[in-house]
Amino acid sequence: MEKITQIKQYADHLRLTLLRKEAEKYIHMAQINKPTYIDYTSELLEREVKHRKRTDTERRMKLARLPRNHNLDKYDYNFVSGLNKRQLEELRELIWLEQAYNLVLMGPSGTGKTYIAAGLVHDAVNKGYRAYFTSMEDMINVLKMKEMTSSGLNAYNRFIRAHLIAIDDIMLFPVKKHEAVAFFNLINHLHEQCSIIITTNKSPKQWAEILEDEVLTTALLDRLLYHCEVVKLEGNSYRMENRKEIFIK
């Protein structure tokens, strides 16, 4: 027992969390199966690496803050026009992330913009990228709070180190001038370093009206659209067509 305790202490020091938790199990298995030293060492390290990758993915997936529905394997190509199967599969390969390309998803409410954006973030996290999903409102709040709270600063630091950020419902609500400037500064910092997915139901002209600054809007669009694919989605609202009611009629 003393040796097992010592093994756990060593594992804890080396941050081998799986070995620390299940040392007795692996020692018992070795006593039964009697593997060679090489096989035992290789299997032990392989299990630890897989465990570390799995927990890292789970941690990054939690930080991504995805909405409930984001499984692109279930995307309904028949309901909305603007993105066919080949195009979505190409987006899901995520080659464009290596080139820091952006993606703008435009269309009426309910046409799958959020679903696609969240699904691509999910795919990116699974492939090892640092990817996050946020609303425009939440991002503005992070920009306001980064100088005031540690949680706000931590969220901001995650953004500036990201490979991919999806910003949902951009320009849906009015934005104050200082908030718009802070948002532009972040986009400018991320320009050609991080891919950005934008979902919006507003035209560029409406962006200028919301920001009340045509020059700032032009500069913002210039950075977002420089290396960018714009996808225009059309169709009826999926949520309204598939809405569920409390009372059975």
N, C-alpha and C positions, 0 to 999 in steps of 0.2 A: 504493500500500500504506500510505503514511503517513496518508492521509485515512481509510482503512478502520480503521486502528488507532485513530485519533482518534474515529471514530464509535463504536467498541466501548467506548472509555473513557467517552464521554458516556453511552452506553447503560447502562454499569455504574453510573455515578454516579446516573442517574435510575432505576435498578433495572428497566430494560427488558430482562429476561433473554433473551427470544426474539431480539430484535434483536442483543444482544451475541453470542449463539451463532451466529446465521445471517446476519450482515451481508452476507457475500460472496454468499450465495444470493439475497437480496432485491435487491441491486444488479445481479446478473447477470440476474435476471428482468426488472427494469426496463429494462435495456439491450436485451433481446429484445422485450418487449411494448410498450415506449414509452408507458406510461400518462400521463395528464395529471398535473400536480403534485397536483391535488386528489384524484384517484383513487388515486395512489400513497400519499399521506399518509393518506388514509382507510383504505385496505387495510392499511397498516403498523400503524396504531393498532388496527384491528379485530383483527388477528392477535394483537397483544400483549395486548389485553383478554381474548380467548378463552383464550389461554395462561395468563394470570394466574388466571382463574376456574377453569380446569382444575387447575392445580397447587394452588390453595387448597383445592379440593374434595378432592383426593387427600390433602393434608396433614390436613385435618379428618377424613377417613374413617379415616386411620391412627390418629389420636388417639381416635377413637370406640371402637376395640378391639372390633369386632364378631366374633361367632362365625362359623364358616364358613357355616352355613346361615341365610340371612336374606331370601331372595328371595320377597317376598309375592305376586309374580305366579304362583308355583307352589303357593300355599296350597291344601291339600286340604279343601274344605268338606264333603266327604262323610264324612270320618273322625271329626271331632270336632264335637259340637253346642255351641251357646252363642254363636256368632258367625257370622252369615250374610254373604253376599257384599255386600249393600247396606251393612251396618254396617261391614264392614272397609274398603270403599271410602270411606265417610264419614270413618273414622279416618285413612285415608291422605291425605285432603285437608289435614289438619293445621290446620284452622281453630281447633280447640280449643287449640292452642299459643298463639295470640294472646290467649286469655282465661285462660291459665295454669291450664287444667283438668288434672286428674290422671287416670290410668287404672290400675285394679287388675285384674290377670288372675289369677283364682283357679282352681284345679283340680288333679287328681292329676298326678303325674309323667308326662311323655310326651304331654300333651294340647296341646302347641304354645304354651305360655305364652312361653317363651324365644324361640321362632321369631318370634312376632308382635311381641314387644317389640323384638328386634333389627331386624326389618324396618322398623318405624316409625322407629327411630333412623336407619337407612340412608336412608329417604325424607326425613327431616328434614335430614340432612347434604346431600343432593343439592339440597334447596331453599334452602340457604344458612344453615340454623340451626346453632348450636353445640350438638351433641347427643353424648351419651356413653352407652356401655353398660358396666355394671360389676356384679360380684357383690356381695352384702352383705359377704362376707368381705374383698374387695379394698377396698371403701369404708371399712370399719372400719380396715383397715391404713393407708389414706391419712390418716385422722383421727389415728391414732397417730403417724405419721411426719412430719406437716406441721411439727412443731416441731423435728424432728431433722435432716431432710435437705432439700436444695433440690428434689429430684425429688418428694418428698412434698408440699412447699409448692406446687410448680407444678401438681401434680395437683389439690390442694385449690382453688387459685385458678381452675382450669378449671371445677370443679364450681360454684363460687359465681357464675361468669359465664355459666353454661349457659342455653340456652333449654329443653333437654330432657335429663333423665337417666333412664335405665332401670336399675332396681336388681333384679337377678335373684336368685331364691331367698331372699327376705327371711325371716328368722327360721328358716332351715333348721337352723342350728347355735346352740348356746347363746351368749349374749352377756353379757359381764361388765357390772356396773353402770356403771362409768365409761365403757365403750364405748357403752352404751345412751344415756347422758346426752350424749355427744359427737355421737352419731348424731341424737338429738332436736334438739340445737342447730343442726345443719346443716339439717335439715328445716324447722325454725322459721325459719331465715334465708332459705331458698328459698321459703317459703310465699307464694303469690300473685305470685311473681316468675319462677318456673321451673316448667314442667310435669314431673311425675314419673310414670314407669311403674313399677308394682310387680308382680312375679310372686311368687306364694306358693302353697303347698299347705297352709298353716296358717290356721285360723280366728282371729278376733280374741281369742277366749278363750285359745287356745293361745299367742298373742303375749304375753299377760299372764303366762302360766306360764313362758315362756322368759325374759322380762325380769325376772320376779319383782318386778314393780312395777306394780300396777294403775293408779295415778295417772299414771305416766309413759306407760303404754300408751294410756290414754284421751286424754292430751294429744297423743300422736303420731298416733293415728287421727283425732282431731279435725281436725288440719291436713291430713292426707292425703285425708280423705273430704269436706272442706268443699265443694269444687268437683270432683266426681269421678264417673267412670263405672266401675261395677264389673261386670266380665264374668266369669261363671262358666262354665268350660269343663268338659265331661263327655265321657267316652269311654275307650277302652282306650289303652294306651301305644303311640304311633306307632312308637317305637324298638323295642319288643318285638315288635310285629307285623311289622316290616320289618327285623329284625335279620339281620346277615350272619354266616356262620360261616367258620372257616378251612378245615375239612375238608369235602370234598364227599361227601355221603352217597348 
